[in-house]
Amino acid sequence: MTLFCGMKISFALVATLTAACATNRVPAFVAATNQTVETGTEMSLSGDAQVVWVYNHSTVPIMVTGLHLVECENIHNRCEVQRVRVEVPAGTRVNIATVRPENAGRPYSFRYNYSWEAVRERANE
């Protein structure tokens, strides 16, 4: 018997609670939606560009299919729709573009839109 918070608890109860907490849980399915697919930008490691990334919080892989840079100021990249095919596995973050200034001595800015779709399972061949 063990004394816990002024109460006696049997070893059987403690073992049962420990086993219940340690059981393997089946992961829940999380669909790829606009709420589970996140995007953002951050400074590149070299400090001379912005990296556009996509984070897939779902349990299924997605494919980023398009990137459109808009409202570009002093941007080296093409400021138009770009067709891309970048797979983002479930639960991971992938960089999809690096945006650099045309003239590094001047400020630069941009906004962007992107498109994605869920990856369909491939039939076993």
C-alpha positions as CSV (number, residue, x, y, z in Angstrom):
1,M,0.0,0.0,0.0
2,T,1.1,3.5,-0.8
3,L,0.2,6.8,0.9
4,F,-0.8,9.4,-1.6
5,C,-2.3,12.8,-0.7
6,G,-3.4,11.3,2.6
7,M,-5.1,8.3,1.0
8,K,-4.0,4.7,0.7
9,I,-3.9,3.4,-2.8
10,S,-3.2,-0.2,-3.7
11,F,-0.4,-1.2,-6.1
12,A,-3.1,-2.8,-8.3
13,L,-4.7,0.6,-8.8
14,V,-1.4,2.3,-9.5
15,A,-0.5,-0.5,-12.0
16,T,-3.9,-0.1,-13.7
17,L,-3.5,3.6,-14.1
18,T,0.0,3.3,-15.4
19,A,-1.0,0.7,-18.0
20,A,-4.0,2.9,-19.1
21,C,-1.7,5.9,-19.6
22,A,0.9,3.8,-21.5
23,T,-1.4,2.1,-24.0
24,N,-0.7,2.7,-27.7
25,R,-3.2,5.1,-29.2
26,V,-4.4,4.9,-32.7
27,P,-3.6,8.2,-34.4
28,A,-6.7,10.2,-35.4
29,F,-7.3,11.1,-39.0
30,V,-6.8,14.8,-39.7
31,A,-8.0,15.9,-43.1
32,A,-6.0,18.4,-45.2
33,T,-8.0,21.6,-45.0
34,N,-7.3,25.4,-45.1
35,Q,-7.3,25.1,-41.3
36,T,-4.7,22.3,-41.2
37,V,-2.4,23.7,-43.9
38,E,-0.4,26.7,-42.8
39,T,2.0,29.0,-44.6
40,G,4.4,31.8,-43.7
41,T,7.7,33.5,-44.4
42,E,10.9,33.9,-42.5
43,M,14.4,35.3,-43.1
44,S,16.7,33.0,-44.9
45,L,19.7,31.6,-43.0
46,S,22.0,33.8,-45.1
47,G,19.9,36.9,-44.2
48,D,19.6,38.1,-47.8
49,A,16.2,36.6,-48.7
50,Q,12.8,35.5,-47.4
51,V,11.8,31.9,-47.5
52,V,8.1,31.0,-48.1
53,W,7.2,27.7,-46.3
54,V,4.1,25.5,-46.0
55,Y,3.4,23.4,-42.9
56,N,1.0,20.5,-43.3
57,H,-0.6,19.7,-39.9
58,S,-2.9,17.0,-41.4
59,T,-2.3,13.3,-41.5
60,V,-2.3,13.1,-45.3
61,P,0.3,14.4,-47.7
62,I,-0.4,17.5,-49.8
63,M,1.0,18.9,-53.1
64,V,1.6,22.6,-53.4
65,T,0.6,23.3,-57.0
66,G,1.0,27.0,-57.5
67,L,2.7,30.1,-56.1
68,H,1.8,33.7,-57.1
69,L,4.0,36.6,-55.9
70,V,1.9,39.8,-55.9
71,E,2.5,43.5,-55.0
72,C,6.2,43.0,-55.6
73,E,8.6,45.8,-54.7
74,N,12.3,45.4,-55.7
75,I,11.9,41.6,-56.1
76,H,14.4,39.5,-58.2
77,N,11.9,36.6,-58.6
78,R,9.2,36.6,-61.2
79,C,6.1,38.3,-59.9
80,E,3.6,36.0,-61.7
81,V,1.9,32.7,-61.3
82,Q,4.4,29.8,-61.0
83,R,3.2,26.3,-61.5
84,V,5.1,24.1,-58.9
85,R,4.8,20.6,-57.7
86,V,6.2,20.4,-54.1
87,E,5.0,17.5,-52.0
88,V,4.6,18.3,-48.3
89,P,4.3,15.1,-46.3
90,A,1.9,14.8,-43.3
91,G,3.1,16.6,-40.2
92,T,6.0,18.4,-41.9
93,R,7.1,21.8,-43.1
94,V,8.7,22.4,-46.5
95,N,10.2,25.5,-48.0
96,I,8.5,26.2,-51.4
97,A,10.4,29.3,-52.5
98,T,13.2,31.7,-51.7
99,V,12.4,35.4,-52.6
100,R,15.4,37.7,-53.1
101,P,15.6,41.4,-53.7
102,E,16.7,42.8,-57.0
103,N,18.8,45.4,-55.3
104,A,20.1,44.3,-51.9
105,G,20.8,47.9,-50.9
106,R,17.1,48.8,-51.1
107,P,14.1,47.6,-49.1
108,Y,11.9,44.9,-50.7
109,S,8.4,43.6,-50.1
110,F,5.9,41.2,-51.6
111,R,2.7,39.3,-50.8
112,Y,1.8,35.8,-52.1
113,N,-0.9,33.4,-52.8
114,Y,-0.5,29.6,-53.1
115,S,-2.6,26.6,-54.1
116,W,-2.5,23.0,-52.9
117,E,-4.3,19.8,-53.2
118,A,-4.4,16.5,-51.2
119,V,-2.2,13.8,-52.7
120,R,-4.2,10.9,-54.0
121,E,-3.1,7.5,-53.0
122,R,-1.2,5.7,-55.8
123,A,-2.5,2.3,-56.8
124,N,-0.1,-0.5,-56.1
125,E,1.6,-1.4,-59.3
